[in-house]
Amino acid sequence: MEDSQKGSPFGFTVVGSNWLKRNKLAQLLKEGVITDEDIIKDFDDMRKKLKFKSSPPMENDKGELKTFPVKSRWNDEYNYGGVVGARALDQVKGLKDVCHLVLTISKAKCESMVPAWWAYDVEDYMALRGGEFVTEYLRKYRAYRAKKGANNRFVTWVMEFQQNGMVHFHLLFYGRYIAPLPDLVSWWAYSDPNGVRLGKPIKHNYGGDALANYLTKYITKDLKIVCQGRQKRTAAFLWFFKRRLYNMRHHIKNSDGKYTLGIGRDAFKSTWQRVYNEDEKNKMALNDAEFERMRLECEADRLLMKEGDEAPYRYYWKRKRLCKFTLNG
């Protein structure tokens, strides 16, 4: 069979075949209606147009006019990595513990898994399909956790481009435990066992800056290198097939108006500790919005308080002094 994949692990053939059947662009590539040269040319034309495009002029309160670069990951003028970094920062800040898992891809392991019709490099194919394989990996992880009666602790994954042309993936989970290492290895068929590893500990403060920078520096720095270097075809394929370079868990709005990732409150540092740490660094008094947020949190705590409990309070900084906020101010 033309679409068969020799030596494919369980699940890989199904994922590969489904992609070809449901993706009209892949079918065009297979049938030779379009080629990689066509895709790269369109990719370069798109980037040239982005370079000279900007938003309509906007006027601020001072009457100054300013334009902004087009919001596209493929626009060098737009700080795409910074935007992703801000989202990653919002995802991880306040968590007590974060586990870091790395999934690598072995070229030798995957060469026999690539469909026979694919006329390009293994690196291109795995970059194009890697996000789907990570999704399949997370499906097995969630099934394992559900079987154990445990919740899903996934937070985010980010693709990293390697100098050898292959990609690998960084995944974050909250808490100190993901699953037994043999299971983590068995769910990933695209590398040798030593290609699945727990990443080195990352210094995690309240703000989570180190985590966000660690993850998003690959998008910020490597994306420009990929677009301009020998991996341009990889970037062009990612653009043409509209593939993601990262994925993050969705927010859930709680009854108190705050957003979390569907993660239990016990996974986060206590509110007073987060407020204390943040304002200790800034050494500034809370603004009106933060003050109102603390008041609402105290009110919510008071409503949930059992008889005999102490009145709720929060810490905040005012004129470089640590003060205690209670419901009555």
BELPE-V482433 format. One record per run of one state. SS is the DSSP state (@ for helix, = for strand, . for the rest). FROM is the first residue (numbers start at 1). TO is the last residue. If there is no record, write none. Layout:
# BELPE-V482433
ss=SS from=FROM to=TO
ss=SS from=FROM to=TO
This chain:
# BELPE-V482433
ss=. from=1 to=11
ss=@ from=12 to=22
ss=. from=23 to=23
ss=@ from=24 to=31
ss=. from=32 to=35
ss=@ from=36 to=51
ss=. from=52 to=53
ss== from=54 to=54
ss=. from=55 to=57
ss== from=58 to=59
ss=. from=60 to=64
ss== from=65 to=66
ss=. from=67 to=68
ss== from=69 to=69
ss=. from=70 to=79
ss=@ from=80 to=92
ss=. from=93 to=94
ss== from=95 to=95
ss=. from=96 to=97
ss== from=98 to=103
ss=. from=104 to=106
ss=@ from=107 to=113
ss=. from=114 to=121
ss=@ from=122 to=147
ss=. from=148 to=153
ss== from=154 to=161
ss=. from=162 to=166
ss== from=167 to=174
ss=. from=175 to=180
ss=@ from=181 to=186
ss=. from=187 to=192
ss=@ from=193 to=195
ss== from=196 to=198
ss=. from=199 to=208
ss=@ from=209 to=228
ss=. from=229 to=231
ss=@ from=232 to=240
ss=. from=241 to=245
ss== from=246 to=248
ss=. from=249 to=251
ss== from=252 to=253
ss=. from=254 to=258
ss== from=259 to=260
ss=. from=261 to=264
ss=@ from=265 to=267
ss== from=268 to=268
ss=. from=269 to=270
ss=@ from=271 to=282
ss=. from=283 to=287
ss=@ from=288 to=304
ss=. from=305 to=312
ss== from=313 to=318
ss=. from=319 to=320
ss== from=321 to=326
ss=. from=327 to=329
